[in-house]
Amino acid sequence: MENRIAILGIFIQDLDQSAAVNAQLHAYSNYIVGRLGLPYRDRNMSIICIVLDAPNDMINALSGKLGRLPGVRAQAQYAK
Protein backbone atom coordinates (compact mmCIF):
# COMPACT_ATOMS: atom_id res chain seq x y z
CA MET A 1 0.00 0.00 0.00
CA GLU A 2 1.30 3.44 -0.95
CA ASN A 3 2.10 5.98 1.77
CA ARG A 4 0.48 9.39 1.87
CA ILE A 5 1.58 12.62 3.51
CA ALA A 6 -0.94 14.04 5.96
CA ILE A 7 -1.24 16.59 8.72
CA LEU A 8 -3.23 15.43 11.71
CA GLY A 9 -4.68 18.23 13.83
CA ILE A 10 -5.52 17.26 17.41
CA PHE A 11 -7.40 19.38 19.95
CA ILE A 12 -7.27 18.12 23.54
CA GLN A 13 -9.98 19.87 25.55
CA ASP A 14 -9.93 17.32 28.37
CA LEU A 15 -6.33 17.50 29.55
CA ASP A 16 -6.79 14.29 31.54
CA GLN A 17 -6.70 12.53 28.13
CA SER A 18 -3.16 13.75 27.36
CA ALA A 19 -1.55 10.48 28.45
CA ALA A 20 -3.95 8.46 26.27
CA VAL A 21 -3.23 10.73 23.28
CA ASN A 22 0.53 10.35 23.79
CA ALA A 23 0.17 6.57 24.08
CA GLN A 24 -1.61 6.44 20.72
CA LEU A 25 0.99 8.70 19.11
CA HIS A 26 3.75 6.46 20.47
CA ALA A 27 2.04 3.41 18.95
CA TYR A 28 2.19 5.10 15.51
CA SER A 29 5.62 6.71 15.99
CA ASN A 30 7.12 4.87 12.99
CA TYR A 31 4.88 6.98 10.72
CA ILE A 32 5.40 10.36 12.41
CA VAL A 33 7.69 12.77 10.55
CA GLY A 34 7.26 15.67 12.97
CA ARG A 35 5.20 16.94 15.87
CA LEU A 36 4.35 20.38 17.20
CA GLY A 37 2.52 20.66 20.52
CA LEU A 38 1.15 23.89 21.91
CA PRO A 39 -0.35 24.23 25.39
CA TYR A 40 -3.03 26.92 25.15
CA ARG A 41 -3.40 27.73 28.84
CA ASP A 42 -5.80 30.65 28.29
CA ARG A 43 -8.31 28.15 26.83
CA ASN A 44 -7.34 25.22 29.08
CA MET A 45 -6.54 23.01 26.10
CA SER A 46 -3.64 21.64 24.08
CA ILE A 47 -3.21 21.65 20.32
CA ILE A 48 -0.99 19.15 18.53
CA CYS A 49 -0.05 19.07 14.86
CA ILE A 50 1.40 15.81 13.54
CA VAL A 51 2.96 15.28 10.10
CA LEU A 52 2.57 11.67 8.96
CA ASP A 53 4.01 9.61 6.10
CA ALA A 54 1.84 6.51 6.29
CA PRO A 55 -0.65 4.29 4.47
CA ASN A 56 -4.11 5.82 4.31
CA ASP A 57 -5.61 3.16 6.59
CA MET A 58 -3.02 3.89 9.30
CA ILE A 59 -3.76 7.62 9.19
CA ASN A 60 -7.49 6.93 9.42
CA ALA A 61 -6.99 4.44 12.25
CA LEU A 62 -4.95 6.89 14.32
CA SER A 63 -7.37 9.74 13.66
CA GLY A 64 -10.32 7.53 14.61
CA LYS A 65 -8.74 6.22 17.80
CA LEU A 66 -7.88 9.73 18.94
CA GLY A 67 -11.29 11.10 17.99
CA ARG A 68 -13.03 8.46 20.11
CA LEU A 69 -11.29 9.68 23.27
CA PRO A 70 -13.59 11.93 25.32
CA GLY A 71 -12.63 15.59 25.02
CA VAL A 72 -10.33 14.97 22.04
CA ARG A 73 -10.94 15.97 18.43
CA ALA A 74 -8.71 14.85 15.56
CA GLN A 75 -8.88 15.45 11.83
CA ALA A 76 -6.49 14.68 8.97
CA GLN A 77 -5.68 16.83 5.96
CA TYR A 78 -3.98 15.05 3.05
CA ALA A 79 -1.43 16.28 0.52
CA LYS A 80 -2.25 15.61 -3.14
Secondary structure, 3 states (H helix, E strand, C coil): CCEEEEEEEEEECCHHHHHHHHHHHHHCHHHEEEEEEEEEHHHCEEEEEEEEEEEHHHHHHHHHHHHCCCCEEEEEEECC
